[in-house]
Amino acid sequence: MWRGLMVLAVLLGAAGAARADARYFCSADDKDVRFTLESAFQDGGGHQLIHFRGALMLKDANKSKSFGKRILESKDLTNRWSRNGDLRLEVFTIEGADAERESLDLAVIAGKHDETAANFGGTYALRIEGSTSFFVVEGKVSCGTK
């Protein structure tokens, strides 16, 4: 009886492992910006978003009144894609009063082309725009899976 239960537990555990959710993390740290993003997608059809969070810090806080330091949440994630090792994330948010309103648009494009590699790279594009501010930067991003 116990042996049968053990075999069943092992089989169920293996079936769960075969449908593991995809968890990604990406980060950049260059002369202009430092950010980290974490996301998770269901492995099944549609690759539904399970989790998203991040943090962003501009190296020159004078570039933006609203986004010098910012915690990013699921509500800020406007576009996302995860399929066969390709990862696309876009964060868009607006902050500030009417006269000093600013928008932040951060896009990350990365690809995992070697199925055995845990780490992969890509690029990011950041744009902050407002009535008194305009900041655009692009750079390299490092990503990985958990």
C-alpha positions as CSV (number, residue, x, y, z in Angstrom):
1,M,0.0,0.0,0.0
2,W,2.7,2.5,1.0
3,R,4.8,1.6,-2.1
4,G,1.8,2.3,-4.3
5,L,1.2,5.7,-2.6
6,M,4.9,6.5,-3.1
7,V,4.8,5.7,-6.8
8,L,1.7,7.8,-7.2
9,A,3.3,10.7,-5.4
10,V,6.4,10.5,-7.6
11,L,4.3,10.4,-10.8
12,L,2.2,13.3,-9.7
13,G,5.3,15.3,-8.9
14,A,6.8,14.6,-12.3
15,A,3.6,15.6,-14.0
16,G,3.7,18.9,-12.1
17,A,7.3,19.5,-13.0
18,A,6.5,19.0,-16.7
19,R,4.0,22.0,-16.5
20,A,6.3,24.3,-14.7
21,D,5.5,28.0,-15.0
22,A,8.0,30.2,-16.8
23,R,9.6,32.8,-14.4
24,Y,11.9,35.5,-15.8
25,F,14.0,38.2,-14.3
26,C,15.7,41.0,-16.3
27,S,18.0,43.8,-15.2
28,A,20.1,46.6,-16.5
29,D,22.7,48.7,-14.8
30,D,24.5,51.3,-17.0
31,K,25.5,54.9,-16.8
32,D,21.9,56.1,-17.2
33,V,19.6,53.7,-15.4
34,R,19.3,50.8,-13.1
35,F,16.3,48.5,-13.1
36,T,15.1,45.0,-12.4
37,L,11.9,43.3,-13.6
38,E,10.5,40.0,-12.5
39,S,7.6,38.2,-14.3
40,A,6.0,34.8,-14.3
41,F,3.7,33.2,-16.9
42,Q,1.6,30.1,-16.9
43,D,3.0,27.3,-19.0
44,G,-0.4,26.4,-20.5
45,G,-2.3,27.9,-23.4
46,G,-2.2,31.7,-23.6
47,H,0.8,32.0,-21.2
48,Q,-1.3,34.1,-18.8
49,L,0.7,36.5,-16.6
50,I,0.9,35.3,-13.0
51,H,3.2,37.8,-11.4
52,F,5.1,41.0,-12.3
53,R,7.1,43.5,-10.2
54,G,10.1,45.7,-10.7
55,A,12.1,48.7,-9.6
56,L,13.7,51.5,-11.6
57,M,16.2,54.2,-10.6
58,L,17.6,56.9,-12.8
59,K,21.3,57.6,-12.2
60,D,20.6,61.4,-12.8
61,A,17.5,62.2,-10.7
62,N,17.2,65.6,-12.5
63,K,16.1,63.8,-15.7
64,S,12.6,63.3,-14.2
65,K,10.6,64.7,-11.3
66,S,8.3,61.7,-11.0
67,F,10.5,58.7,-12.0
68,G,13.9,59.2,-10.3
69,K,13.0,56.1,-8.3
70,R,10.0,54.0,-9.0
71,I,8.5,50.7,-7.9
72,L,6.8,49.0,-10.9
73,E,3.6,46.9,-10.4
74,S,1.4,44.6,-12.5
75,K,-0.9,47.6,-13.3
76,D,2.1,49.2,-15.0
77,L,2.7,46.3,-17.4
78,T,0.8,47.2,-20.5
79,N,2.2,44.7,-23.0
80,R,3.8,41.3,-22.4
81,W,4.8,38.3,-24.5
82,S,6.5,35.0,-23.5
83,R,6.8,32.3,-26.1
84,N,9.5,29.7,-27.0
85,G,12.2,31.7,-25.2
86,D,11.2,35.1,-26.5
87,L,10.4,37.7,-23.8
88,R,8.8,41.1,-24.5
89,L,7.7,43.4,-21.7
90,E,6.4,47.0,-21.9
91,V,5.8,49.1,-18.8
92,F,3.9,52.4,-19.2
93,T,2.7,54.7,-16.5
94,I,1.8,58.4,-16.0
95,E,2.6,60.4,-12.8
96,G,2.4,64.0,-11.6
97,A,0.0,66.9,-11.5
98,D,-1.3,68.4,-14.8
99,A,1.4,71.0,-15.3
100,E,4.2,68.5,-14.5
101,R,2.7,65.3,-15.7
102,E,5.2,62.8,-17.0
103,S,4.9,59.4,-18.8
104,L,7.4,56.5,-18.5
105,D,7.6,53.9,-21.3
106,L,10.1,51.0,-20.7
107,A,10.3,48.2,-23.3
108,V,12.4,45.1,-22.9
109,I,13.1,42.7,-25.7
110,A,15.1,39.5,-25.0
111,G,15.5,36.1,-26.4
112,K,16.6,32.7,-25.1
113,H,17.7,30.8,-28.2
114,D,19.7,28.1,-26.4
115,E,17.1,25.9,-24.6
116,T,19.8,24.8,-22.1
117,A,21.0,28.2,-21.1
118,A,19.5,29.8,-18.0
119,N,20.7,33.3,-18.9
120,F,20.2,35.3,-22.0
121,G,20.3,38.9,-23.2
122,G,18.5,41.6,-25.1
123,T,17.9,45.3,-25.2
124,Y,15.8,47.9,-23.4
125,A,14.4,51.3,-24.5
126,L,13.3,53.9,-21.9
127,R,11.4,57.1,-22.7
128,I,10.3,59.6,-20.1
129,E,8.4,62.5,-21.5
130,G,6.5,65.5,-19.9
131,S,5.9,69.2,-20.4
132,T,9.2,70.0,-18.8
133,S,11.2,66.8,-19.3
134,F,12.3,64.5,-22.1
135,F,14.7,61.6,-21.6
136,V,15.4,58.7,-24.0
137,V,17.9,56.0,-23.5
138,E,18.6,52.5,-24.9
139,G,20.9,49.8,-23.7
140,K,21.6,46.1,-23.0
141,V,19.6,44.0,-20.6
142,S,20.5,40.7,-19.0
143,C,17.8,38.2,-18.3
144,G,17.4,34.7,-16.9
145,T,14.9,32.1,-15.8
146,K,14.1,30.8,-12.3
